[in-house]
């Protein structure tokens, strides 16, 4: 009876309504419609969210002799060295270096001595002198270089003014290529990595020159038909379709559960303090333990109920997709991933909020939780990052099940 009373007290409170509102807004902005759009994309009636990178919906079976099967992450030293050098020269010439020390943009302008150090790095990689670096030919770098596009260089302009390029098919220069006309690295891949570490130390953390960022920006290669088929089969048979969407759903919702529940906890406990509940519960130790335990469970249930409800927006279209196509799905994928992925985050945030609020009788828990949430958001990679102190597991992909499933199960 105490649990029901506590749950009602939470659910019929205006603060809980605000919590639901924030949760709905975030879900609607990030995940709403993703599943139906992906299903429509597999049927050729819409552009799926994954088509930009993969060449088509994750639910669409690759066709032989298609123009493209999309891109995949792959460490190709030549492409990474080309892309990293291209970026470094562009930023050096402008003396404007983009960094993201806490996931937020910060421009870094170097002094004269630091610029000379960057110039020395570029000289070692390219074999060029300062004058040559300042006057590179337009086609010195490939027209498409990872996420960098050199407009007007081997690009085809359409009637509406946009440019199209062949992605990932640039031929690498041969050993006989004139390195003053086209980029040819003059260092080994190992030496290049060391030089990029030096550049990052000069510019600062969060620059484009960490190996993690270089791989993310320039570690792309065209998939073959066989590789595309392998990815499709992993989605259909290993993930049983719904698991892929359950992961993406949890990825978006985990950021909300990493912060919002602490407001519920703090406000309810401070409300009890104003109502002189401390004297009532302190008079009997068993009563104190019981109230804390019951309220913790009630808070947890109240927080998780809307998460389970929102998952049906994705699960129901997947059930219809399974009925129409005969492709089996995992009916309990969302339930399993919510329990193994989101519930621990909600438990940590709720318990920490309760502990600090009871201990201090102040809203300090909000500040502490926000600091942890902000740092975790800034330092956690977007895909497959499951370090031991990670508050919010991220996997912002429909594919890549191998990065996350081996950790959770």
N, C-alpha and C positions, 0 to 999 in steps of 0.2 A: 504493500500500500504506500509506503514511503517513496518507493521508486516512481510509482505512478504520479504521486503528488509532485515530486520534483520535476518529472518530465513535463507535466502540464504547466507547472510554473514557468519553465523555460520556454516551451513552445507558444504560450500565450502572452509572451512578453514582447514589447515593442523592439527591444534590442535584437531578439531572435528574428523578427521580421526584417530588420535591417541586414542581418547576417544572410538571410535567404536572398534578399535583394542583391547584395554584392556578389553572392555566389551565382545567381542567375545571370547577372550582367556579364561576369567574366566568362561563364560557360557559353553564353550566346555569342560573345565576341570572338571566342577562340575555337569552339568545337561544334557549335550548332550547325547542322546541315552537312558536316563533313562526310558522314557515312552515305547519305542519300546521293551526294554529289559524286562520290567515288563509284557507287553502283551505277549511276547514270552514265558516268564516263566509260565504264566497261561495256555499256550498251551503245556507245557512240552518240549519245544524245546530249552530252555535256562534257565540259573540260574538267577532269578530275584534279584534285589538289596535288597529286603526285606526278602528273603528266609533264610538268616542267623539268623534273630531274630524271624521271625514269622513262619518259617517252610515251607513257600511257598509264591507264589505271592499274593499280596493283591487282585488280580482279580481272583484267583483260589478258587473255592468253596471247603471247607473242606470235606474230605471223612471220613465216619465212620470207626472206628477201624484202623485209620492211626497210624503209629509208633509215630509220634509227631505232635503236632499242633503249635509248636513254643513256645516262651516265652512271658510272659507279666510282666509288672511292678506291683509289689505287696509288701506291707510292711509286711514281715513276721519277727517278732522280733528275733526268733531263728536263722534264716539265716543271718540276719544283724549283730547280735552279734558275730556269728561264723566268718563271713567274716571280720568284722572290727578287731577282736582280732587276727585273722590269719595274716592280713596285718601288724598290729602294732608289733607283735612279730618278723616278718621277718625284718622289718625296724629297730627295736631295736637291734637285734643281729648284724646287719651290721652297725649300727649307720649311716645310710644313709636314709634320709626321703625325699621322692619326694613331692614337692609342686609346685603349678601353680598359683602364686599370680596375674599374669596378663595373664593367659592362656599360659604362656611359662614356660618350665621346669626349676626348680631351686632345687639343692640338698642342704639339710640342715643337717649339722653335729652338734650334741648337745655336750655341755660340760659335765663334770662328774656329776655335780649336777642335770642337766636337765635329763640326762640318768637315774639317780636314781628315779626321779619323774615319768618317763615313766615306769620304772620297778615296782614301787609301784602300778601304774594303772593296769598293767598286772597281778600282784599278786592278787589284789582285784577281778579282773574278773575271773581268772582261779583257784584261791585257791592254786597255786603252789609256791614253793620257788625258789630262783634264780638258784640253781643248776638244778632243774627239768626243768625250763624254758630253760636253756641252752642246755639241752639234751632231747628234746621231742622225743617220738616215731615217726617213719615215718608216721604212720597212725593216729596221734593224731587229725589232721583235716581231713575232707572229701577230697576225691580225686579231686572233683570239687567244688569250693566254690565261687560262683559268677563269677567274671572274673579271678579268680586265679585257676591254675591247678597244682597239685602236681604230676609230672610225676613219674611213677614207683610205684604209690600207687593205686592199684585197676584199673589201666588203661590197656587196651588191645592194644598191639602193632601190627600193620598190617605189611604186607610184605614190604611195602615201608618205614617203619620206623616211621610212624605217630602213634599217640595214639588216641584212641576213648574212650569216657566216657558216662555214662548215665547222662544227664543234668537235674538237678532240682529234682531228685528222691531220694536224699540221705535221709536215715532215721535219724531222730533226736534222740540223745541219751535219754534213759529213766532215771528216777530218780535214779535207782539202778546202773547206769553205773559208773565205776571207773573213776573219773575225772582226775586221774593222767595218765591214758592210752588213754582216748579220751576226746575231749573238751566237758565240761559241764559247762555252765556259773554259777558262784557263786553269781551273783547279778541280781537284777530285770532289766527290760528293761529301766525303768526310771533312775535307778542308772547308767546303762551302758551309757545312753545318756549324763548324767552329766560328767562321766569320759571321754567320747570322746570330750566333750567341753574343758575339762582341757587339754587333749592331744593336741588338736588343738591350744590352747593358748600358749602351750610350743613350739610346732613345728613352728607355723606360719600359716597365712591365705593361703588358696589354697591347704591344705593338704588333705589326703583321709578321714579325720575323722569328717568333718562336716556332719550333718544328710543328707543334700542334696546329697553329694557325696556317702555316705554310701548307701542311697536308690538307687542311680544310679548304683553303682557297684554290690550291693548284693541284691537289691530288685527285684529279678527275680523269677518267678515261672512258671511251665508248664501250658499252657492253656488246658482246657478241650475242648471236641468237641463243647459243647454248647457255650462256650466263643468264640471259633474260628468262629463259625457260626454267632454269634452276631457281631463280628468285620467285617466279610465279608458283612453282610447285611447293616451295617452302611456305608461301602464303596460304595456298589452298589445302595442302596436306599436313604440314607441320603445325602451322598456326590455326588451321581449320577456320580461316577467314576472320572470325570474330575476335580471336586473340590479338591480332594486329590492331584492331580498332580499340580494344580494351586497353592496350598499352598506351595508345595515343590519348585516349580519354583520361587515363590516370596521370599522364604527363602534364596535361593542362590543369587538372583539378588539384594536383599536389601543391602547386604554388598558392592556391587559395587556402588549403588546409594547413599550410605552413605558417599562416599568420592570423587569419580571421577568427579561429576559435578562442584565441587568447582574450579577445575583447569580451566575449560571452562570459568567460570564466571570471575575469577581473570584476566586471560590473556586477555579477550576481553575488560574489563574495563580499564586495564592498557594500552592497545593498544590505546584506545581512548584518554587517558591522554597524551600519547606521540604525538598523532596527534592533540593536542590542542583542543579537543572537549569540555573540561570543560568550556572554555570561551564562546563557542557557545551555550551550553545548559543553562548556568547560566544567560544569558541575558534575558531569558523569563521563569518565574516560571512554567507556564502551559506546556511549551515545555519540561522542566525537568521532571515533573511528567509523562507526556505522554511517553517520551523516556524510562524512568525507567520501567514503567508498560509494555510497548510493548516489551522491551528487556527481561524482566522477563518471559513473556508468550512465547516468541520465544525460549528462553533457555529451558524452561520447555518442550515445544513441541519437540525440537531437542533431548532432553535427553530421552523422553518417546517413540519416534518413534521406535528406535531399540528394545526396550523392547517388544512392541506389536508385532513386526515382529518375534522376536525370539520365542515367545509363540506358533507360528504356528507349529514349529517343534514337539511340543508335542500334540497340538490340532488335527492336521490332522490324526495322527495314532489313536487317540481316536475316531474320527469320523468313521474311517474304522473299528475299533473294534466294535463300536456300530452297524454298518451296518451288520457285519458278525455274531454277537451274538444276536442281537435284544435287547441288554441292553441299556436303555436310558441313555444319558449323558446330562450334563448341557453345552450347546453350549456357554454360556456366562460366564462360570466360570472364565476363565483367565481374561476376560475384567473386571469383577467385582472385583476380587482380586487385579489386578494391580491398579485399581482406588482407592480401599479402603486401600490397604496395601503399595504399592510402591510409588504412587503419593505424599502422604503427606511427605514421606522421601525426595523425590526429591525437593519438594517445600521448605522444611526447609533448606536443604543444599544450594540450589540456592539463597534463600532470605538472609540467613546469609552471604554467600559469597559476594553478592552484597552490603549489608549494610556495612560490614567491609571494603571492597575495596573502596567504595565511600567515607566513613568516613575518612579513613587514607591514601588513595592513595598509599598503599603498599600491598604486597602480604601476609600480616599477616593472612588473612582469611584461607590460606592453612594450616598454622601451627595450628590455632585454630581448624579447622575442623578435621585435622588429630588427634589431641589430643582427641577430643570428640569421633571420630570414634574408636580410639584405646581403650579408656576406656570403651566405650559401648560394643565393641566386647569382651573385657575381662570379663565384669561383667554381660552380658546378658545370661541367660540360653538358651540352644539350642532348647527348646520346650515350647511353650505357655507362654513365658515371655512378658508381656505387661504392665510393670510399666509405670507410667505417664511420666517419663523423658527418656523412652527408645527411642533411635533414630531409631534403626533397630529391628523390630519385628522378632523373630526367631521361626520357627517350623520345625525342620529338620526331620520330619516323614511323611510318607504317611498316617498313621493312627493317631488317637488321635484328631479327629475333635472337640470333646467337649472342648478341651483346648483352641481353638482359635476362633471358629465360634461364640461363645456367646459374645466374646469381639468385634468382627468386625461388627456383624449384630444384 
